[in-house]
């Protein structure tokens, strides 16, 4: 029987005991029976106390293990958080560097494009001048040829042939 049940049994035994004449608080109990009940409680208590102590000790071990596991999980979470923040900082830094490099490349591309456009424009202008001079020279040559042909056809009719002046 449980020690608490034994104590309830003792309380019931005392409440059921005969009162002492002319007293509200005193009663008459069977000493041997009361001693037997108290001895039963005394013999059951160490077992129950040991069982309670073992349960408390087991509870403390479980609590300590839970606390250690919680601390380990928190430490892992903090390490993962630090790693993710570090990775995020690296990613952000890399994105900034990439944006800077793309900006520099675009600026360099624009500069080179402008240089190429200027070179092509200058080359075409020079070629245009060369062609213009060539056209002028060709036109003069043709004009001269036409003039000489006209002179040569009139001269050929009047006198014998003369060599052309060029």
FENRAZI-V379001 format. One line per field, one symbol per residue. ss: DSSP state (h for helix, s for strand, l for the rest). burial: I if it has 16 or more other ideal C-beta (glycine too) atoms within 10 Angstrom, else O. Layout:
ss->???
burial->???
This chain:
ss->llhhhhhhhhhhhhhllsslllllllssllhhhhhhhhhhhhhhhhhhhhhhhhhhhhhhhhhhhhhhhhhhhhhhhhhhhhhhhhhhhhhhhhhhhhhhhhhhhhhhhhhhhhhhhhhhhhhhhhhhhhhhhhhhhhhhhhhhhhhhhhhhhhhhhhllllllll
burial->OOIOOIOOOIOOOOOOOOOOOOOOOOOOOOOOOOOOIOOOIOOIOOOOOOOOOOOOOOOOOOOOOOOOOOOOOOOOOOOOOOOOOOOOOOOOOOOOOOOOOOOOOOOOOOOOOOOOOOOOOOOOOOOOOOOOOOOOOOOOOOOOOOOOOOOOOOOOOOOOOOOOOO
